[in-house]
Amino acid sequence: MTTDQIAKLLGDEKAKYFLEHKSNTISKDQLHLPNANFIDNIWRDSNRNIQTLKNLQWIASSGRLANTGYVSILPVDQGIEHSAGASFAPNVPMFDPENIVKLAVEGGCNAVASTYGVLGIVARKYAHKIPFIVKINHNEFLSYPNSYDQIMFGQIKDAWNMGAAAVGATIYFGSEESKRQIVEVAKAFEYAHELGMATILWCYLRNSDFKKDGVDYHTSSDLTSQANHLGVTIQADIIKQKLPENNGGYNAINFGKTHKKVYSELTTDHPIDLTRYQVANCYMGRVGLINSGGASSGATDLAEAVTTAIINKRAGGMGLISGRKAFQRPLKEGVELLNAIQDVYLNDEITIA
């Protein structure tokens, strides 16, 4: 998609709002922005071993965004997180794991993220064709009544044996189980790095008390940003976070510690500025931030996905991880949506705000 096509898709008002915004919060000059030499510039001097650097470079060198510093990842773990019926009934071929990987390959993704089962059953055919990211824990959603806890579903060595380039995990920060999850995932990431795999952390918030006076602060910029900061602390190589929808969670819920400058100088109400604060909490972009694409809304999916990509890129993020918007539609349409997301990152006219 060209810039003109993107502007037409968004409409004049939204196109101006997202494409012409100038950020006056955290200067882009202070950020470590995605680029073709990101592995050399950032990770070479870290404690990551040579095999981990190779796998980070493999992910960065794959797909349509190869060697740009940006990534487009297809995540399909919703068969566990939301049930297979809820996830795949809209597009029945996706019950077959091979079609998940095919979509990622044909869609030009840098990597495909899914479960031990999905990736393991097609590993010999595809593990050398596209980087695998094995999701190692899930919220098992069949227990009644429903509970919300991320539990381990396999061993790190199994992911390594199937040729995975990376492992991914979720922590529900703010939940009663978060302390246990932090310890479990930190240990798992340590072992993954020892074996040479990269690590990606889904830094999600979950606590019913994060809803206050009718406002849901689970996607508040200040709270999600602190989740990011905890994620990079346990040495995630990439952070996955939901796009911020509001701010001021600390003050509204009246807990923890924050600073008035977070709201007066480091953020505004603009989505790009709210997302830039998320990037800042990923060590000023040293650890790449990828935002999630969210649920499928139907006819508006393309515009929503492109908008999210613009926000992430202009904020200083590393890319997008979009699943349901792509895999819940026919293959050709899914590929087109993934390519549209990638076109935002390939477009030199869409610059850092």
C-alpha positions as CSV (number, residue, x, y, z in Angstrom):
1,M,0.0,0.0,0.0
2,T,1.2,3.5,-0.9
3,T,0.9,6.4,1.5
4,D,-2.0,7.7,-0.6
5,Q,-3.8,4.4,-0.3
6,I,-3.2,4.3,3.4
7,A,-4.6,7.8,3.8
8,K,-7.6,6.9,1.7
9,L,-8.2,3.8,3.9
10,L,-8.0,5.8,7.1
11,G,-9.9,8.8,5.9
12,D,-8.6,12.4,5.7
13,E,-9.1,13.3,9.4
14,K,-7.6,10.1,10.8
15,A,-4.7,10.1,8.3
16,K,-3.7,13.6,9.4
17,Y,-4.1,12.7,13.1
18,F,-1.8,9.6,12.8
19,L,0.5,10.4,9.9
20,E,1.3,14.1,10.7
21,H,1.5,14.0,14.5
22,K,4.7,15.5,15.9
23,S,5.8,14.1,19.3
24,N,7.1,16.6,21.9
25,T,7.3,14.1,24.8
26,I,10.3,11.8,24.7
27,S,12.6,12.8,21.9
28,K,13.2,10.3,19.1
29,D,16.9,11.1,19.4
30,Q,16.9,9.4,22.8
31,L,15.5,6.2,21.4
32,H,17.3,3.1,20.0
33,L,15.3,2.8,16.8
34,P,14.9,-0.3,14.7
35,N,17.4,-0.5,11.9
36,A,19.2,-3.1,9.7
37,N,22.2,-3.3,12.1
38,F,20.1,-3.6,15.3
39,I,21.7,-6.9,16.3
40,D,25.2,-5.5,16.0
41,N,24.3,-2.2,17.6
42,I,22.4,-3.5,20.6
43,W,22.7,-7.2,21.2
44,R,26.3,-7.8,20.3
45,D,27.4,-6.1,23.5
46,S,24.9,-7.9,25.7
47,N,25.2,-11.2,27.6
48,R,23.3,-13.1,25.0
49,N,25.4,-16.0,23.6
50,I,26.3,-16.5,19.9
51,Q,23.5,-18.9,19.2
52,T,20.9,-16.5,20.6
53,L,22.3,-13.7,18.4
54,K,22.1,-16.0,15.4
55,N,18.4,-16.7,16.1
56,L,17.7,-13.0,16.7
57,Q,19.3,-12.3,13.4
58,W,17.4,-15.2,11.7
59,I,14.1,-13.6,12.8
60,A,15.3,-10.2,11.7
61,S,16.4,-11.5,8.3
62,S,13.2,-13.3,7.4
63,G,10.1,-12.4,5.5
64,R,9.1,-9.2,3.6
65,L,10.6,-7.0,6.4
66,A,14.0,-8.8,6.3
67,N,16.9,-6.6,7.3
68,T,14.8,-3.5,8.1
69,G,14.9,-3.9,11.9
70,Y,11.1,-4.4,11.9
71,V,9.2,-7.6,12.4
72,S,5.8,-9.0,11.5
73,I,4.8,-12.1,13.4
74,L,1.8,-14.3,13.1
75,P,0.7,-15.6,16.6
76,V,-1.8,-18.4,16.8
77,D,-2.2,-19.6,20.4
78,Q,-5.9,-18.7,20.7
79,G,-6.9,-22.3,20.3
80,I,-6.0,-22.7,23.9
81,E,-6.4,-19.1,25.2
82,H,-9.9,-18.7,23.7
83,S,-10.9,-22.3,22.7
84,A,-10.4,-23.9,19.3
85,G,-14.0,-23.4,18.4
86,A,-14.0,-19.7,19.1
87,S,-10.8,-19.2,17.2
88,F,-11.1,-21.5,14.2
89,A,-14.8,-21.9,13.5
90,P,-14.8,-18.6,11.5
91,N,-12.1,-20.2,9.2
92,V,-12.3,-24.0,9.5
93,P,-9.0,-24.8,7.6
94,M,-7.1,-23.3,10.5
95,F,-8.0,-26.3,12.7
96,D,-5.1,-27.9,10.7
97,P,-1.7,-26.6,12.0
98,E,-0.1,-26.7,8.6
99,N,-2.4,-23.9,7.4
100,I,-1.3,-21.7,10.2
101,V,2.3,-22.0,9.2
102,K,1.4,-21.7,5.5
103,L,-0.3,-18.3,6.2
104,A,2.8,-17.1,8.0
105,V,5.1,-18.2,5.1
106,E,2.9,-16.9,2.3
107,G,2.1,-13.7,4.3
108,G,5.8,-12.8,4.4
109,C,6.1,-12.9,8.2
110,N,9.4,-12.9,10.0
111,A,8.2,-15.7,12.3
112,V,5.2,-17.8,13.4
113,A,4.3,-18.1,17.1
114,S,2.2,-21.0,18.3
115,T,1.9,-23.9,20.7
116,Y,4.1,-26.9,21.2
117,G,1.5,-29.1,19.4
118,V,0.9,-26.8,16.4
119,L,4.6,-26.3,15.6
120,G,5.8,-29.7,16.7
121,I,3.5,-31.6,14.3
122,V,4.9,-29.8,11.2
123,A,8.4,-29.1,12.5
124,R,10.3,-31.3,10.0
125,K,8.6,-29.7,7.1
126,Y,8.7,-26.0,8.1
127,A,11.2,-25.4,11.0
128,H,14.0,-24.6,8.5
129,K,11.7,-22.4,6.3
130,I,10.4,-19.9,8.8
131,P,11.5,-19.1,12.4
132,F,9.4,-20.9,15.0
133,I,8.4,-19.2,18.2
134,V,7.1,-21.8,20.7
135,K,4.6,-20.4,23.2
136,I,5.5,-22.2,26.4
137,N,2.6,-21.2,28.7
138,H,-1.1,-20.6,28.4
139,N,-4.3,-19.8,30.2
140,E,-6.1,-23.1,30.0
141,F,-9.7,-22.1,29.4
142,L,-11.7,-25.3,30.0
143,S,-11.7,-25.5,33.8
144,Y,-15.1,-24.5,35.2
145,P,-15.6,-22.0,36.6
146,N,-13.1,-20.2,34.4
147,S,-9.8,-19.2,36.0
148,Y,-7.1,-17.0,34.7
149,D,-3.6,-18.3,35.2
150,Q,-0.7,-18.9,32.8
151,I,0.7,-22.5,33.3
152,M,3.6,-24.2,31.6
153,F,2.6,-26.6,28.8
154,G,6.0,-28.2,27.9
155,Q,9.7,-28.2,28.3
156,I,12.2,-25.6,26.9
157,K,14.3,-28.5,25.6
158,D,11.3,-29.6,23.4
159,A,11.2,-26.2,21.7
160,W,14.9,-26.5,21.0
161,N,14.6,-30.0,19.7
162,M,12.0,-28.9,17.1
163,G,14.4,-26.2,15.9
164,A,12.7,-23.2,17.3
165,A,14.4,-19.8,17.0
166,A,12.6,-18.4,20.1
167,V,10.2,-19.1,22.9
168,G,7.4,-16.9,24.0
169,A,5.5,-16.7,27.3
170,T,2.8,-14.6,29.0
171,I,2.8,-13.1,32.4
172,Y,-0.4,-11.7,33.9
173,F,1.2,-8.8,35.8
174,G,-0.9,-7.6,38.7
175,S,-2.6,-10.9,39.2
176,E,-2.5,-13.1,42.3
177,E,-0.4,-15.6,40.4
178,S,2.1,-13.0,38.9
179,K,4.9,-13.6,41.3
180,R,4.9,-17.4,40.6
181,Q,4.7,-16.7,36.8
182,I,7.6,-14.2,37.0
183,V,9.8,-16.8,38.6
184,E,8.8,-19.6,36.2
185,V,9.2,-17.5,33.1
186,A,12.5,-16.0,34.3
187,K,13.9,-19.5,34.8
188,A,12.5,-20.7,31.4
189,F,14.0,-17.7,29.6
190,E,17.4,-18.3,31.3
191,Y,17.4,-21.8,30.0
192,A,16.2,-20.8,26.5
193,H,19.1,-18.3,26.3
194,E,21.5,-21.0,27.4
195,L,20.3,-23.2,24.5
196,G,20.6,-20.2,22.1
197,M,16.9,-19.3,21.6
198,A,15.6,-15.8,21.8
199,T,12.8,-14.8,24.2
200,I,9.5,-12.9,23.7
201,L,7.3,-11.9,26.6
202,W,3.5,-11.1,26.4
203,C,3.4,-8.5,29.1
204,Y,-0.3,-8.4,29.9
205,L,-2.1,-7.0,32.9
206,R,-4.9,-8.9,34.7
207,N,-6.6,-7.7,37.9
208,S,-10.3,-6.9,38.3
209,D,-9.3,-3.9,40.5
210,F,-7.7,-2.4,37.4
211,K,-11.2,-1.3,36.4
212,K,-12.3,1.8,38.3
213,D,-15.4,4.0,38.0
214,G,-16.3,2.4,34.7
215,V,-12.9,2.8,33.1
216,D,-10.7,-0.2,32.3
217,Y,-7.0,0.5,32.9
218,H,-5.7,-2.8,31.7
219,T,-4.4,-1.0,28.7
220,S,-3.3,2.2,30.5
221,S,0.0,3.5,29.2
222,D,1.5,3.9,32.7
223,L,0.6,0.4,33.9
224,T,1.4,-1.4,30.7
225,S,4.7,0.4,30.5
226,Q,5.7,-0.8,33.9
227,A,4.8,-4.3,32.8
228,N,7.2,-3.8,29.9
229,H,9.9,-2.7,32.4
230,L,9.4,-5.8,34.4
231,G,9.6,-7.9,31.2
232,V,12.9,-6.5,30.1
233,T,14.2,-7.0,33.6
234,I,13.8,-10.8,33.3
235,Q,15.7,-10.4,29.9
236,A,13.0,-10.7,27.3
237,D,14.5,-10.0,23.9
238,I,11.2,-8.7,22.5
239,I,8.2,-7.3,24.4
240,K,4.7,-7.9,23.2
241,Q,2.1,-5.4,24.6
242,K,-1.4,-4.3,23.8
243,L,-1.7,-0.8,22.3
244,P,-2.4,1.7,25.1
245,E,-6.0,3.0,25.1
246,N,-5.8,5.5,28.1
247,N,-3.5,6.6,30.8
248,G,-3.4,7.4,34.6
249,G,-4.0,3.9,35.9
250,Y,-1.7,4.5,38.9
251,N,-3.6,7.6,40.0
252,A,-7.1,6.3,39.3
253,I,-6.5,3.1,41.2
254,N,-4.4,4.9,43.8
255,F,-1.6,2.3,44.3
256,G,2.1,1.9,43.6
257,K,4.3,4.8,42.7
258,T,4.5,7.1,39.8
259,H,5.6,10.7,39.0
260,K,3.7,13.7,37.9
261,K,6.1,14.2,34.9
262,V,4.9,10.9,33.5
263,Y,1.6,12.7,32.7
264,S,2.7,16.3,32.3
265,E,5.8,15.8,30.1
266,L,6.4,12.2,29.1
267,T,3.0,11.5,27.6
268,T,-0.1,13.2,26.0
269,D,-3.4,11.8,25.1
270,H,-2.2,11.0,21.6
271,P,-1.9,7.2,21.0
272,I,1.6,7.6,19.5
273,D,2.9,9.4,22.6
274,L,1.2,6.9,24.9
275,T,2.9,4.1,22.9
276,R,6.3,5.9,23.0
277,Y,6.2,5.7,26.8
278,Q,5.8,1.9,26.4
279,V,8.9,2.0,24.1
280,A,10.8,4.1,26.7
281,N,10.1,1.4,29.3
282,C,11.7,-1.2,27.0
283,Y,15.1,0.4,27.8
284,M,14.5,3.2,25.4
285,G,13.9,0.8,22.6
286,R,17.0,-1.4,23.2
287,V,14.4,-4.2,23.6
288,G,12.0,-4.0,20.7
289,L,8.3,-3.4,21.4
290,I,5.7,-5.2,19.2
291,N,2.1,-4.3,19.7
292,S,-0.7,-6.8,19.3
293,G,-3.3,-6.6,16.5
294,G,-6.3,-7.3,18.7
295,A,-9.5,-9.2,18.0
296,S,-11.1,-9.4,14.6
297,S,-13.9,-6.8,14.0
298,G,-14.8,-7.8,10.5
299,A,-14.9,-5.2,7.8
300,T,-12.8,-2.7,9.8
301,D,-9.9,-5.1,10.4
302,L,-7.7,-3.8,7.6
303,A,-8.0,-0.1,8.7
304,E,-7.5,-1.1,12.4
305,A,-4.4,-3.2,11.6
306,V,-2.8,-0.5,9.5
307,T,-3.6,2.2,12.2
308,T,-1.9,0.0,14.9
309,A,1.1,-0.4,12.7
310,I,1.4,3.3,12.1
311,I,1.2,4.0,15.8
312,N,3.8,1.4,16.7
313,K,6.2,2.5,14.0
314,R,5.9,6.3,14.6
315,A,6.2,5.7,18.4
316,G,9.5,3.9,17.9
317,G,8.3,0.3,18.1
318,M,9.7,-2.8,16.4
319,G,6.6,-4.2,14.7
320,L,3.3,-5.9,14.9
321,I,2.1,-9.3,16.1
322,S,-1.3,-9.8,14.5
323,G,-3.3,-13.1,14.7
324,R,-7.1,-13.2,14.6
325,K,-7.4,-10.4,12.1
326,A,-5.4,-12.5,9.7
327,F,-6.1,-16.2,10.4
328,Q,-9.9,-15.8,10.8
329,R,-10.3,-15.1,7.2
330,P,-9.5,-17.0,3.9
331,L,-5.8,-17.4,3.1
332,K,-5.7,-14.8,0.3
333,E,-7.4,-12.2,2.5
334,G,-5.2,-13.1,5.5
335,V,-2.0,-12.6,3.3
336,E,-3.3,-9.3,2.0
337,L,-3.9,-8.0,5.6
338,L,-0.4,-9.1,6.7
339,N,1.1,-7.5,3.7
340,A,-0.7,-4.3,4.4
341,I,0.8,-4.2,7.9
342,Q,4.2,-4.8,6.5
343,D,3.8,-2.1,3.9
344,V,3.6,0.5,6.7
345,Y,7.0,-0.6,7.9
346,L,8.4,-0.6,4.4
347,N,7.1,2.8,3.7
348,D,9.9,5.4,4.1
349,E,7.4,8.2,4.1
350,I,5.9,7.0,7.4
351,T,8.6,8.2,9.8
352,I,9.2,8.3,13.6
353,A,7.1,11.1,15.2
